[in-house]
């Protein structure tokens, strides 16, 4: 559910079409992009609780600011966070199955980056009451800067 739901939420934010819930699927490891620091200025929205240890999952404690809510409510909560970030100038700009990447233009030029990842303990049954998590972390550097591809080593 998390994997499909976050992908649906991300596409919804980009296409402004209603999200469709799908069958549960196990997410991949949530943090694919480099994280800078936990996004501690993330609000705790209604229905969520702070989770300092990020559920002890995916080595995110100290690397992300995490909230928890029941798995059956995490999709709606992800929607609420996307809307909240939108009111603060963050735009969904990319992501994958269980991650949304946001960008925000800096006044002096360039962009800040933030990512929201969704995850739960896949070693336990995926039931609506099971704890699920959203983790928030900054992306270091200017995410709008041109990225020069790495040159292959000379042979």
MILUMVO-361177 format. One record per residue (C-alpha): residue in three letters; x, y, z. Coordinates in steps of 0.02 Angstrom, whole numbers, plus 50000, padded with zeros to 5 digits. Example, Ala and Ser with C-alpha at 12.3 -4.5 7.8 and 13.67 -1.06 7.14 Angstrom:
<nodes>
<node><aa>ALA</aa><px>50615</px><py>49775</py><pz>50390</pz></node>
<node><aa>SER</aa><px>50684</px><py>49947</py><pz>50357</pz></node>
</nodes>
This chain:
<nodes>
<node><aa>UNK</aa><px>50000</px><py>50000</py><pz>50000</pz></node>
<node><aa>UNK</aa><px>50137</px><py>50123</py><pz>50047</pz></node>
<node><aa>UNK</aa><px>50235</px><py>50098</py><pz>49888</pz></node>
<node><aa>UNK</aa><px>50086</px><py>50118</py><pz>49774</pz></node>
<node><aa>UNK</aa><px>50002</px><py>50248</py><pz>49881</pz></node>
<node><aa>UNK</aa><px>50150</px><py>50367</py><pz>49891</pz></node>
<node><aa>UNK</aa><px>50175</px><py>50348</py><pz>49703</pz></node>
<node><aa>UNK</aa><px>49990</px><py>50388</py><pz>49679</pz></node>
<node><aa>UNK</aa><px>50003</px><py>50536</py><pz>49799</pz></node>
<node><aa>UNK</aa><px>50153</px><py>50604</py><pz>49705</pz></node>
<node><aa>UNK</aa><px>50067</px><py>50586</py><pz>49537</pz></node>
<node><aa>UNK</aa><px>49911</px><py>50665</py><pz>49609</pz></node>
<node><aa>UNK</aa><px>50009</px><py>50816</py><pz>49666</pz></node>
<node><aa>UNK</aa><px>50082</px><py>50836</py><pz>49492</pz></node>
<node><aa>UNK</aa><px>49925</px><py>50798</py><pz>49392</pz></node>
<node><aa>UNK</aa><px>49791</px><py>50863</py><pz>49512</pz></node>
<node><aa>UNK</aa><px>49691</px><py>50704</py><pz>49486</pz></node>
<node><aa>UNK</aa><px>49614</px><py>50600</py><pz>49628</pz></node>
<node><aa>UNK</aa><px>49723</px><py>50463</py><pz>49702</pz></node>
<node><aa>UNK</aa><px>49669</px><py>50283</py><pz>49688</pz></node>
<node><aa>UNK</aa><px>49710</px><py>50163</py><pz>49829</pz></node>
<node><aa>UNK</aa><px>49793</px><py>50003</py><pz>49771</pz></node>
<node><aa>UNK</aa><px>49839</px><py>49836</py><pz>49849</pz></node>
<node><aa>UNK</aa><px>49979</px><py>49837</py><pz>49978</pz></node>
<node><aa>UNK</aa><px>50156</px><py>49814</py><pz>49914</pz></node>
<node><aa>UNK</aa><px>50317</px><py>49815</py><pz>50013</pz></node>
<node><aa>UNK</aa><px>50422</px><py>49972</py><pz>49988</pz></node>
<node><aa>UNK</aa><px>50603</px><py>49971</py><pz>49941</pz></node>
<node><aa>UNK</aa><px>50731</px><py>50055</py><pz>50052</pz></node>
<node><aa>UNK</aa><px>50662</px><py>50231</py><pz>50069</pz></node>
<node><aa>UNK</aa><px>50812</px><py>50346</py><pz>50065</pz></node>
<node><aa>UNK</aa><px>50892</px><py>50337</py><pz>49894</pz></node>
<node><aa>UNK</aa><px>50951</px><py>50517</py><pz>49882</pz></node>
<node><aa>UNK</aa><px>51083</px><py>50584</py><pz>49999</pz></node>
<node><aa>UNK</aa><px>51007</px><py>50663</py><pz>50152</pz></node>
<node><aa>UNK</aa><px>51075</px><py>50821</py><pz>50226</pz></node>
<node><aa>UNK</aa><px>50989</px><py>50833</py><pz>50395</pz></node>
<node><aa>UNK</aa><px>50823</px><py>50794</py><pz>50475</pz></node>
<node><aa>UNK</aa><px>50691</px><py>50922</py><pz>50423</pz></node>
<node><aa>UNK</aa><px>50650</px><py>50969</py><pz>50602</pz></node>
<node><aa>UNK</aa><px>50542</px><py>51117</py><pz>50549</pz></node>
<node><aa>UNK</aa><px>50413</px><py>50993</py><pz>50481</pz></node>
<node><aa>UNK</aa><px>50249</px><py>51016</py><pz>50574</pz></node>
<node><aa>UNK</aa><px>50161</px><py>50872</py><pz>50659</pz></node>
<node><aa>UNK</aa><px>49993</px><py>50869</py><pz>50571</pz></node>
<node><aa>UNK</aa><px>49831</px><py>50805</py><pz>50645</pz></node>
<node><aa>UNK</aa><px>49831</px><py>50616</py><pz>50655</pz></node>
<node><aa>UNK</aa><px>50021</px><py>50604</py><pz>50667</pz></node>
<node><aa>UNK</aa><px>50140</px><py>50584</py><pz>50813</pz></node>
<node><aa>UNK</aa><px>50327</px><py>50619</py><pz>50817</pz></node>
<node><aa>UNK</aa><px>50437</px><py>50465</py><pz>50809</pz></node>
<node><aa>UNK</aa><px>50614</px><py>50510</py><pz>50864</pz></node>
<node><aa>UNK</aa><px>50680</px><py>50336</py><pz>50822</pz></node>
<node><aa>UNK</aa><px>50588</px><py>50323</py><pz>50654</pz></node>
<node><aa>UNK</aa><px>50522</px><py>50155</py><pz>50711</pz></node>
<node><aa>UNK</aa><px>50699</px><py>50088</py><pz>50720</pz></node>
<node><aa>UNK</aa><px>50687</px><py>50058</py><pz>50533</pz></node>
<node><aa>UNK</aa><px>50800</px><py>50092</py><pz>50383</pz></node>
<node><aa>UNK</aa><px>50936</px><py>50176</py><pz>50487</pz></node>
<node><aa>UNK</aa><px>50839</px><py>50340</py><pz>50483</pz></node>
<node><aa>UNK</aa><px>50852</px><py>50389</py><pz>50666</pz></node>
<node><aa>UNK</aa><px>50953</px><py>50550</py><pz>50670</pz></node>
<node><aa>UNK</aa><px>50950</px><py>50561</py><pz>50480</pz></node>
<node><aa>UNK</aa><px>50766</px><py>50607</py><pz>50460</pz></node>
<node><aa>UNK</aa><px>50627</px><py>50688</py><pz>50559</pz></node>
<node><aa>UNK</aa><px>50492</px><py>50554</py><pz>50569</pz></node>
<node><aa>UNK</aa><px>50309</px><py>50547</py><pz>50611</pz></node>
<node><aa>UNK</aa><px>50204</px><py>50393</py><pz>50636</pz></node>
<node><aa>UNK</aa><px>50022</px><py>50350</py><pz>50606</pz></node>
<node><aa>UNK</aa><px>49925</px><py>50190</py><pz>50571</pz></node>
<node><aa>UNK</aa><px>49962</px><py>50115</py><pz>50401</pz></node>
<node><aa>UNK</aa><px>49780</px><py>50136</py><pz>50349</pz></node>
<node><aa>UNK</aa><px>49794</px><py>50324</py><pz>50375</pz></node>
<node><aa>UNK</aa><px>49968</px><py>50359</py><pz>50307</pz></node>
<node><aa>UNK</aa><px>49912</px><py>50393</py><pz>50127</pz></node>
<node><aa>UNK</aa><px>49791</px><py>50530</py><pz>50181</pz></node>
<node><aa>UNK</aa><px>49925</px><py>50598</py><pz>50296</pz></node>
<node><aa>UNK</aa><px>50050</px><py>50602</py><pz>50151</pz></node>
<node><aa>UNK</aa><px>49920</px><py>50699</py><pz>50050</pz></node>
<node><aa>UNK</aa><px>49903</px><py>50822</py><pz>50195</pz></node>
<node><aa>UNK</aa><px>50092</px><py>50846</py><pz>50203</pz></node>
<node><aa>UNK</aa><px>50103</px><py>50877</py><pz>50016</pz></node>
<node><aa>UNK</aa><px>49966</px><py>51008</py><pz>50031</pz></node>
<node><aa>UNK</aa><px>50050</px><py>51087</py><pz>50184</pz></node>
<node><aa>UNK</aa><px>50219</px><py>51096</py><pz>50098</pz></node>
<node><aa>UNK</aa><px>50132</px><py>51174</py><pz>49947</pz></node>
<node><aa>UNK</aa><px>50066</px><py>51316</py><pz>50055</pz></node>
<node><aa>UNK</aa><px>50245</px><py>51349</py><pz>50109</pz></node>
<node><aa>UNK</aa><px>50315</px><py>51359</py><pz>49932</pz></node>
<node><aa>UNK</aa><px>50377</px><py>51180</py><pz>49910</pz></node>
<node><aa>UNK</aa><px>50337</px><py>51098</py><pz>49743</pz></node>
<node><aa>UNK</aa><px>50338</px><py>50909</py><pz>49712</pz></node>
<node><aa>UNK</aa><px>50475</px><py>50885</py><pz>49583</pz></node>
<node><aa>UNK</aa><px>50513</px><py>50700</py><pz>49578</pz></node>
<node><aa>UNK</aa><px>50526</px><py>50542</py><pz>49677</pz></node>
<node><aa>UNK</aa><px>50495</px><py>50357</py><pz>49660</pz></node>
<node><aa>UNK</aa><px>50382</px><py>50223</py><pz>49733</pz></node>
<node><aa>UNK</aa><px>50388</px><py>50283</py><pz>49913</pz></node>
<node><aa>UNK</aa><px>50475</px><py>50451</py><pz>49906</pz></node>
<node><aa>UNK</aa><px>50424</px><py>50626</py><pz>49855</pz></node>
<node><aa>UNK</aa><px>50559</px><py>50755</py><pz>49819</pz></node>
<node><aa>UNK</aa><px>50511</px><py>50936</py><pz>49845</pz></node>
<node><aa>UNK</aa><px>50603</px><py>51092</py><pz>49784</pz></node>
<node><aa>UNK</aa><px>50588</px><py>51273</py><pz>49837</pz></node>
<node><aa>UNK</aa><px>50670</px><py>51420</py><pz>49749</pz></node>
<node><aa>UNK</aa><px>50792</px><py>51522</py><pz>49852</pz></node>
<node><aa>UNK</aa><px>50776</px><py>51712</py><pz>49846</pz></node>
<node><aa>UNK</aa><px>50961</px><py>51726</py><pz>49801</pz></node>
<node><aa>UNK</aa><px>50947</px><py>51593</py><pz>49665</pz></node>
<node><aa>UNK</aa><px>50956</px><py>51405</py><pz>49663</pz></node>
<node><aa>UNK</aa><px>50842</px><py>51285</py><pz>49755</pz></node>
<node><aa>UNK</aa><px>50826</px><py>51196</py><pz>49920</pz></node>
<node><aa>UNK</aa><px>50775</px><py>51014</py><pz>49920</pz></node>
<node><aa>UNK</aa><px>50674</px><py>50908</py><pz>50040</pz></node>
<node><aa>UNK</aa><px>50616</px><py>50729</py><pz>50031</pz></node>
<node><aa>UNK</aa><px>50473</px><py>50637</py><pz>50112</pz></node>
<node><aa>UNK</aa><px>50487</px><py>50448</py><pz>50122</pz></node>
<node><aa>UNK</aa><px>50353</px><py>50324</py><pz>50174</pz></node>
<node><aa>UNK</aa><px>50393</px><py>50158</py><pz>50255</pz></node>
<node><aa>UNK</aa><px>50335</px><py>50026</py><pz>50377</pz></node>
<node><aa>UNK</aa><px>50404</px><py>49866</py><pz>50451</pz></node>
<node><aa>UNK</aa><px>50387</px><py>49740</py><pz>50309</pz></node>
<node><aa>UNK</aa><px>50430</px><py>49596</py><pz>50426</pz></node>
<node><aa>UNK</aa><px>50258</px><py>49618</py><pz>50506</pz></node>
<node><aa>UNK</aa><px>50086</px><py>49600</py><pz>50427</pz></node>
<node><aa>UNK</aa><px>50029</px><py>49752</py><pz>50328</pz></node>
<node><aa>UNK</aa><px>49867</px><py>49784</py><pz>50422</pz></node>
<node><aa>UNK</aa><px>49779</px><py>49952</py><pz>50437</pz></node>
<node><aa>UNK</aa><px>49823</px><py>49967</py><pz>50622</pz></node>
<node><aa>UNK</aa><px>50009</px><py>49932</py><pz>50599</pz></node>
<node><aa>UNK</aa><px>50125</px><py>50081</py><pz>50627</pz></node>
<node><aa>UNK</aa><px>50186</px><py>50168</py><pz>50470</pz></node>
<node><aa>UNK</aa><px>50303</px><py>50315</py><pz>50454</pz></node>
<node><aa>UNK</aa><px>50341</px><py>50468</py><pz>50351</pz></node>
<node><aa>UNK</aa><px>50520</px><py>50530</py><pz>50361</pz></node>
<node><aa>UNK</aa><px>50575</px><py>50704</py><pz>50310</pz></node>
<node><aa>UNK</aa><px>50754</px><py>50754</py><pz>50269</pz></node>
<node><aa>UNK</aa><px>50841</px><py>50895</py><pz>50179</pz></node>
<node><aa>UNK</aa><px>50941</px><py>50864</py><pz>50022</pz></node>
<node><aa>UNK</aa><px>51112</px><py>50948</py><pz>50033</pz></node>
<node><aa>UNK</aa><px>51170</px><py>51078</py><pz>49910</pz></node>
<node><aa>UNK</aa><px>51078</px><py>51168</py><pz>49772</pz></node>
<node><aa>UNK</aa><px>50960</px><py>51042</py><pz>49695</pz></node>
<node><aa>UNK</aa><px>50931</px><py>51155</py><pz>49544</pz></node>
<node><aa>UNK</aa><px>51116</px><py>51172</py><pz>49500</pz></node>
<node><aa>UNK</aa><px>51176</px><py>51089</py><pz>49341</pz></node>
<node><aa>UNK</aa><px>51243</px><py>50918</py><pz>49381</pz></node>
<node><aa>UNK</aa><px>51398</px><py>50873</py><pz>49282</pz></node>
<node><aa>UNK</aa><px>51400</px><py>50686</py><pz>49245</pz></node>
<node><aa>UNK</aa><px>51547</px><py>50593</py><pz>49318</pz></node>
<node><aa>UNK</aa><px>51682</px><py>50558</py><pz>49190</pz></node>
<node><aa>UNK</aa><px>51733</px><py>50376</py><pz>49170</pz></node>
<node><aa>UNK</aa><px>51911</px><py>50340</py><pz>49225</pz></node>
<node><aa>UNK</aa><px>52043</px><py>50347</py><pz>49086</pz></node>
<node><aa>UNK</aa><px>52100</px><py>50177</py><pz>49028</pz></node>
</nodes>
